[in-house]
């Protein structure tokens, strides 16, 4: 369904019902004073309606229907169209004033993500941005999308662009909308079972594994989507509740298999452990030691990737064959084990670290 905005040219003209009424009177040879006498209205009020200064009310419309035989619905339709056209004209003036706000968003990025088109400029960009965020003004955008960010649990220590964070979150909502409509009620017991199964998917190709993860999580009432990272947001993943359905969205920020699946399990943990917090926005490399909820989510992810019983063997590993052996026992990709080894030992180079598989999920999902 096409969404029309206040900048659409199809709304540039609407007939004035007063002019139509005057033509009707002229065709019947009825003066304004005579119409006033027939309707019981004052001559002044009839004149104001014809000039368009006074609205044509429902009572007047019904009276005209009885006297002239022209339906009240027709008169009211004309009046509604006139008022809507006037309101749209006022809206266009307001949008012109919002153009400066719209210019704070990177234009090319908006085009690439399908928010605006190449030919859109000024008020048209503002109109589409406001429609995209489903708000009426920049002030409403700030209240709806920027102020809540202060209360988000955000696992990162860097300065970020709040406008682009809002843009990414809205893109994730739109990406998830169809799946949310299909999602069964959230089931935490099923989600715990799915969390235990997720690491084993990593032995498959990234695209197949991710799509299988989507299916399993959906069965537990959780929607998973991928939305490519935006600059200056530093987001690796987010968990948030949309109505009563938890949504997890991930990026390919670090482009390694282990970081992607760590992020996914970290967000699953937030859904399970911290359901009263509506939104967590995460960069898994941030220092979370001061945040108990982030620490708990990290531990959940670590334990699901490498159970505690294997921790000593992992820490003492010095060869790739040991890493592969642990991965074989756990039925997971060696990349996951190598990633946890690198994180625990703070060794990001060498033969073991090179087992970490590079993955760009955007490319993987786009592949035929």
N, C-alpha and C positions, 0 to 999 in steps of 0.2 A: 504494500500500500504506500503510495507516494505521500510524503509529508510536505505540506506547503508552508511557507513562511511569510512574514510580513513584507519581504522584498519581492514576492511573486508579482509579475506584471498582470496576471489575470485578475488581480484585485484592485486595479487602478481606477475602475469606474463602477459605480452602482447607481441605478436610477433613483431619483428623488421621488418618493411617493406623492409629495405635494404637487409636483409637476404633472404626474399621471392623473391625480385628482382634478387639477385645473383643466386638463384636456377633456376629461370625462364630463365636467360641468359645461365646458364650451360646446361639446358635441350635443348636449341636451338643452342648451340655452338656459342654464341655471346659473344665476349669479352667486357670488359668495354670500351675500346677505340673505338670499333665498335659501341657500343650503343651511345657513345658521338658523333660520326660522324653522326649517323642516326638522332639524336635528335637535334643536333646543340648546345648541352651543352658541357662544357669543360670536359675533362677526369677527372680533379681534382674534379669538382663538382659531377660527377657521382660517383666517389670513396667515397666522403664524404657522399652522400646519402646512399650508400650501407653500409658504416660503422655506419650509424646512427648519424653521427656528424652534418650533415645538414638535416633540415626537408624536407620531400617530399611535395613540394608545389602543389597547385591546377593546376598550369600550367604544371608542370612536370607530374602530374597524368594524365592529359588529353593527353599529348604527348605520354606517355606510353600506354595509351588506344589505340591510333591510330596506334602505331607501333607494340605492342605486342598483342593487342586484349583483354587485361585484363581491366575491367572497371575502370574508374577513381574513382568511388565510393568505389571500393574495396581498392585501394591504399590509398585513403584519410581516409577510415575507419581504416585501419591498422595504419596509421600515427597518427590519433586521439587517438586510443587506446594506442599507445606507449607514446604519450605525457601525456595522462591522468594518465598512470601508473607511469610515472616519477614524475608527480605533486603529486600523492598520496604518493609516497615514501618520497618526501620532506615534505608532510603534516604529515606523521607519525613521522618524526624527530621533527617537530615543536610540535606535541602533547606530545611527551615525555617531552619537556620543559614546557608544561602546566600542567603536573601532580601535581606539587606542589600547583599551584593555585586551582586545583580541590580538593585537600585534605583539603582546608579550609571549605568545605561544610561537614556537618555531614554525614558520609557514610551510616549509618543505616537508617537515615531519607530519603536519596535519594532512597534507596532500597524500603522502606515502601511506598513511594509516586510514585513508578514506573518509576523514572527517569533513574535509572541504575538497573542492575541485580546483583545477588550475586557473579557471577563469574567475573564481570568486575573489573579491577584494572588498576592503572596508566594511560597510554594514552587512554585506552578505556573509563575510567570514564570521562576524560577531553573531549573526542570526543562527548560522549553522553550529557554531560552538555552543551557544546557549541551548539549542535544541538537542545537541549531542549529550550535554550534561543534564538535560531536562530541568533547567532552571530559567528564570525570567530575566535575570540581570546579573552583572558582575558581583553585586552585593550578595545576591542569593547564591551564586557560585561559591563565594568565600564562606558563607554560613554553612552550606551543604557539603562542600568538598575540602575546604582548607582548614576550617576550625576543628573538625573532627580529627585531623591528623595529629593534633597535639595530644590526643588521648590514645592514639594507636600505640600498641607495643611495637616499637621499631628497633630492630636489632642492627644498628649501624651507628658509626661515630662521625661520619662525614657530613658536610653541608650538602643538602640535596635540594632539588628544584620541586617545590610543593605543587606547582601547576602541572608539571609533567608527571609527578606521582599520581595526582588526581586523574590525569589523562590515562595513565596505564591502568589504574584501578577501574575506570569506566570501561576501557577496552576489554578488561577481563570479565566484567559483568556482562557485557554484550556477547562475548564469546561463549559464556556459560549459560546464557538465557534459555536456549532451546533444551539443553540438558537438564537444567533446573526444573523445567516444566515436566520432564519425564521421570525425575528422580523419585524413588520411593521414600517413605519416611526414614530419617536418619536412624541407624542402628549401631550404637557404639560397640556392641559385642561383635557384630560382623566386621566392624572397622578394625578391631584388634586382630581378628583372624587375617584380614587382608594385609595389615601391616607386617605380619610375620611372613606372608607370602611374597611381598613386593621385591625383596632383594633377589629372590630366585629368578625373577623375570629378566635379570640383567645378563643372563647367559644367551638371551635372544638379541636380535638386532634392535637398535634404539627405537626405531619406529614401531615395530611389533610390540616391544616391551612396553612402550608408553601407552599405546592403544589398549593393550591388555590391562594395564594399570587403571586406565580410565574405566574400563568395563567392570573390573572388580570393585573399584571404589564406588561406582554408581550403584552397584548392588547393595552397598552398605549405606546408600543415601548421601554420598559425598560426590560432588562434581569436581573433576579435574580438567583444567585447560592449560594450554601453553600460549603465552603472549610474549612476543619478542621484547627484549629489554629496551627501554627508552634512555637516552643519554641523561646523565646527572640525576638518576633516580637510585642507582646502586641496589636495585631489587633483584634478589635471586628467587624469592618466592613470597607468597602471601596466603594467609588463611583468613577467611572472613565469612560471616553468616549473612546470607541473603534470605530474609524472612526466616524460615525454619530450616533452611538447607545450608549446610557448610559447603563452601567453595574453596578449592585450592588452585592457585594459579602459579605457574613456574616460568622462569626464563632460562636462557642458556648462558647466563652471565659469565660463568667460568669455563664453559665449554669442555668439561671433562665428565666422564660417566659417573665417577664417584661423587663429585660435587652435586650433580643433578639429583641423584637418588638420595643423597644425604639431605638435600633441601626438601625433597618430597616427604621423606619420613619425618623431618623436623616439623613440617606443616601438619602432617597427620597427628603428631604429638600434640600440637596446640589444639586441634579439634577435640582430641580425646581428653586431654588434661586440663584445658583452660576454656571450656565452652562459654563461660560467662563474659569473656572478653571478645568483642565482636570482630576485631581485626588485628592481625599481626602482620607487619611488613618486615621482611627479613633480608639481610645480607649475611650469609652464614659465616663469612670470614671476620665479622665484627667481633669485638671483645664483649662478651656477654656475661662476664664473671659477676658483675654487680646486679644482674637481673635473674632472679630465681626462676622465673617462668622460662626464660630463654635457656638457662642452664639445664632445666629439666627436659626441655625439648631436645637439646643437644644430646643429653645422655640417652634419651629414648632412641634417637636415631643411631647413635653409636652402638648401643646394645643390639639393635635389630640388624645392623650391618655386620658386626663382629661380636657375638655373644661373649660374655665375660670369661667363659671357660677357655677361650682361645686367646685372651689378651696377652698372657705371658709368652705364648709361642709367637705371637705377632711381634711383640717388642724385641724378642731375641732373634728374630729372623735376620739373616744376613745374605741370603741368596734368593734369586727369583724362583727357584724350585720349591723353596719353603712356602713362599707366597702362593704359588700355584697349588701346592698340596693343601693349604688351608682353604683356598677357594674351592677346591674339589670336594673337601669334606663338607663345606657349608652349601655347596651347590649354587655358588654365585660367581660372577665374573671376577677374574684376578684383578681387574681394574679397581673394584671396590676394596679389596683387601690391600692392594698397594696404596690406595688413597688413604685409608685409615693408618697404615704403617707410616706413610709420609707425614701425616698430621701428628701422630703420637711421637714420632722421633724427630720431628721438625727437619726432616731430610727431604728436600724437594728435587734433588738431582741424583743421578746414579742409576744403575741397572734396575733396581726395584721401582724407583719413582717413574722410570720410563714405561712401566707396565700400565700406568694410568692412561686409559683410552680417551682420546680426544673425541668430543661429540658436539656437534652443533645441531640442536634439536630442530631448529627452524629448517635447516637443509634436509634433515632426516624425514620430517613430516611432509615436506614438499616433494620428496622423491616419488616417482611414479610407482 
